[in-house]
Amino acid sequence: MIDENALARSRAAAVVLLAVVTAAGCRPDESSAQPSASSAPTTPAAAASSPAPSSPPTPTGATAAPAVGVPDRTAVERVLTRTVEAADPSTHFVRDRTPVTTSDRHGGTLTAVVGRRYPTADGKGQLVFFWHGTRFLGWDAVTEADAVRDLTGGPGYFRITYPHYAERDPECCPSLPPAAVTYTWQDGGHLVPSGTRPQHGAAIRVKLLP
């Protein structure tokens, strides 16, 4: 004989159990099935790959990676050809001697090239061109020097020696001791001179054509 009261109690317990299971989240709703806008990856690559391990921060002012390699002959000639006198763009520069390449002390290279104005009747009008790796940095100054007597390099620097003229010296005969300027590589990405390069006569400015 079926106990009516026991059957009713069993049915009530089943209803309570179903309510508990549903509240526990075993049947997902629409909001839990879809990622929120804030958690969605912004690019396909972000969705496909796991997060990369964090790398140590780059020190302030330091280059992120060393600049390797040296400019080849074609790259050097291209920059020298594009460098002209601001007042006379028909001029340009040609290589005067063998390039000097040294270490930047951080796994990269520095290169210096002496360029001479072309055309020239007396060999005057010179600049020193600088590269970090294969990236052209600029010149030793924005005006021509009469000449560059010597160019040497060491880890992280170049030492350039210029003739030094007294105010009334003729072009042929500088009477003062040669002046040396050291250009030292800074991690911020430029060479810093130790002093001012001597200037003789009118300052002839140069510029880089596009």
C-alpha positions as CSV (number, residue, x, y, z in Angstrom):
1,M,0.0,0.0,0.0
2,I,1.5,3.4,-1.1
3,D,2.1,5.9,1.6
4,E,0.6,9.2,0.1
5,N,2.5,11.4,2.6
6,A,5.9,9.8,1.8
7,L,5.4,10.2,-1.9
8,A,4.5,13.9,-1.5
9,R,7.6,14.5,0.6
10,S,9.8,12.8,-2.1
11,R,8.4,15.0,-4.8
12,A,9.0,18.2,-2.7
13,A,12.6,17.1,-2.1
14,A,13.3,16.6,-5.8
15,V,11.9,20.1,-6.6
16,V,14.3,21.6,-3.9
17,L,17.3,19.7,-5.3
18,L,16.6,21.0,-8.8
19,A,16.5,24.6,-7.6
20,V,19.8,24.2,-5.8
21,V,21.6,22.7,-8.8
22,T,20.3,25.6,-11.1
23,A,21.3,28.3,-8.6
24,A,24.9,26.7,-8.4
25,G,25.4,27.5,-12.1
26,C,25.3,24.1,-13.7
27,R,23.1,25.5,-16.4
28,P,25.0,28.5,-17.9
29,D,23.1,31.5,-18.9
30,E,23.8,33.9,-21.8
31,S,26.0,36.3,-19.9
32,S,28.4,33.6,-18.7
33,A,28.7,32.0,-22.1
34,Q,30.0,35.1,-23.9
35,P,33.3,37.0,-22.9
36,S,32.8,40.5,-21.8
37,A,34.0,43.3,-24.1
38,S,36.8,44.2,-21.7
39,S,38.3,40.7,-21.6
40,A,38.2,40.0,-25.4
41,P,41.6,40.1,-27.2
42,T,42.2,43.2,-29.3
43,T,44.0,41.3,-32.1
44,P,43.9,37.8,-33.5
45,A,47.5,37.2,-32.4
46,A,46.5,38.0,-28.8
47,A,43.8,35.4,-29.0
48,A,46.0,32.7,-30.5
49,S,49.1,33.0,-28.2
50,S,49.6,32.8,-24.5
51,P,51.0,35.9,-22.7
52,A,54.7,36.4,-23.3
53,P,56.9,36.6,-20.2
54,S,57.6,40.2,-19.1
55,S,61.1,41.5,-20.0
56,P,63.1,43.8,-17.8
57,P,62.5,47.5,-18.6
58,T,65.0,49.3,-20.8
59,P,67.1,51.8,-18.8
60,T,66.3,55.4,-19.4
61,G,68.2,56.8,-22.3
62,A,69.5,53.4,-23.4
63,T,69.0,52.0,-26.9
64,A,66.6,49.0,-27.0
65,A,68.9,46.9,-29.2
66,P,72.5,47.2,-30.5
67,A,73.0,48.6,-34.0
68,V,75.0,46.0,-35.8
69,G,76.8,46.1,-39.1
70,V,78.5,48.9,-41.0
71,P,77.4,51.0,-43.9
72,D,78.6,49.6,-47.2
73,R,80.3,51.7,-49.9
74,T,77.1,52.4,-51.7
75,A,75.3,53.6,-48.5
76,V,78.2,55.9,-47.7
77,E,78.4,57.4,-51.2
78,R,74.6,58.0,-51.2
79,V,74.8,60.1,-48.0
80,L,77.9,62.0,-49.2
81,T,76.3,62.7,-52.6
82,R,73.1,64.1,-50.8
83,T,75.2,66.4,-48.6
84,V,75.6,69.8,-50.4
85,E,76.5,73.3,-49.5
86,A,73.4,75.2,-48.5
87,A,74.3,78.1,-50.8
88,D,75.4,76.0,-53.7
89,P,73.5,72.7,-54.1
90,S,75.6,71.9,-57.2
91,T,78.4,70.7,-54.9
92,H,78.5,67.5,-53.0
93,F,81.0,65.4,-51.0
94,V,83.2,62.4,-51.9
95,R,85.1,60.1,-49.6
96,D,88.6,61.4,-48.7
97,R,90.1,58.3,-47.0
98,T,89.3,54.9,-45.5
99,P,86.4,54.8,-43.1
100,V,87.1,54.1,-39.4
101,T,84.8,51.7,-37.6
102,T,84.8,51.0,-33.8
103,S,82.6,49.5,-31.1
104,D,79.8,51.5,-29.4
105,R,80.6,49.4,-26.2
106,H,77.1,47.9,-26.3
107,G,77.5,45.3,-29.0
108,G,77.1,47.7,-31.9
109,T,79.3,49.7,-34.2
110,L,80.2,53.3,-34.9
111,T,81.7,54.4,-38.3
112,A,83.2,57.7,-39.2
113,V,84.1,58.8,-42.8
114,V,85.9,62.0,-43.8
115,G,84.3,63.6,-46.8
116,R,85.7,66.3,-49.1
117,R,83.8,68.9,-51.0
118,Y,83.5,68.2,-54.8
119,P,84.5,70.0,-56.9
120,T,87.4,71.7,-55.2
121,A,90.6,73.1,-56.5
122,D,92.6,72.9,-53.2
123,G,91.2,70.0,-51.3
124,K,89.6,72.2,-48.7
125,G,86.1,71.9,-47.4
126,Q,85.8,68.7,-45.3
127,L,83.3,67.1,-43.0
128,V,83.2,64.0,-40.9
129,F,80.2,61.7,-41.4
130,F,79.0,59.4,-38.6
131,W,77.0,56.2,-38.6
132,H,75.6,54.0,-35.8
133,G,75.4,50.6,-37.3
134,T,74.0,51.4,-40.7
135,R,72.0,54.4,-39.5
136,F,73.4,57.8,-40.6
137,L,73.7,60.1,-37.5
138,G,75.0,63.4,-39.0
139,W,78.2,65.4,-39.3
140,D,80.9,66.6,-36.9
141,A,79.4,70.1,-37.6
142,V,76.9,71.9,-39.9
143,T,79.7,73.9,-41.4
144,E,82.8,72.8,-43.4
145,A,86.2,72.6,-41.9
146,D,89.2,73.6,-44.0
147,A,90.6,70.1,-43.4
148,V,90.7,67.1,-41.2
149,R,94.3,66.2,-40.2
150,D,93.6,63.0,-38.4
151,L,90.8,60.6,-37.5
152,T,91.1,57.8,-35.0
153,G,88.6,55.7,-33.1
154,G,88.3,53.6,-29.9
155,P,85.5,51.9,-28.0
156,G,82.6,54.4,-27.9
157,Y,84.5,57.4,-29.3
158,F,86.2,59.1,-32.2
159,R,89.1,61.6,-31.9
160,I,89.4,64.1,-34.7
161,T,92.3,66.5,-35.2
162,Y,91.8,69.8,-37.1
163,P,94.3,72.4,-38.2
164,H,94.1,75.5,-36.0
165,Y,94.4,79.0,-37.5
166,A,95.1,82.2,-35.9
167,E,92.8,85.0,-37.0
168,R,95.3,86.4,-39.6
169,D,96.9,83.2,-40.8
170,P,96.9,82.5,-44.5
171,E,95.1,79.5,-45.9
172,C,98.3,77.6,-46.3
173,C,99.8,78.0,-42.9
174,P,97.9,77.5,-39.6
175,S,100.2,78.7,-36.9
176,L,98.4,77.3,-33.8
177,P,98.8,73.8,-32.5
178,P,96.3,71.3,-34.0
179,A,93.0,71.1,-32.1
180,A,91.6,67.7,-31.2
181,V,87.9,67.1,-30.4
182,T,86.7,63.8,-29.0
183,Y,83.2,62.7,-30.1
184,T,81.8,60.2,-27.4
185,W,78.8,57.9,-28.0
186,Q,75.9,58.4,-25.6
187,D,73.3,55.7,-25.0
188,G,70.6,58.2,-25.9
189,G,71.6,57.8,-29.6
190,H,74.1,60.6,-30.4
191,L,77.8,61.6,-30.3
192,V,78.7,64.4,-27.9
193,P,81.8,66.5,-28.7
194,S,84.3,67.4,-26.0
195,G,84.6,71.0,-27.3
196,T,84.0,73.3,-30.3
197,R,85.7,72.5,-33.6
198,P,87.9,75.4,-34.8
199,Q,86.5,77.4,-37.7
200,H,88.7,79.3,-40.1
201,G,87.2,81.9,-42.5
202,A,83.6,82.1,-43.5
203,A,81.3,79.4,-42.1
204,I,80.0,77.4,-45.1
205,R,76.9,75.6,-44.1
206,V,75.8,72.3,-45.4
207,K,72.5,70.5,-45.7
208,L,71.2,67.0,-46.6
209,L,69.0,66.8,-49.7
210,P,65.9,64.5,-49.5
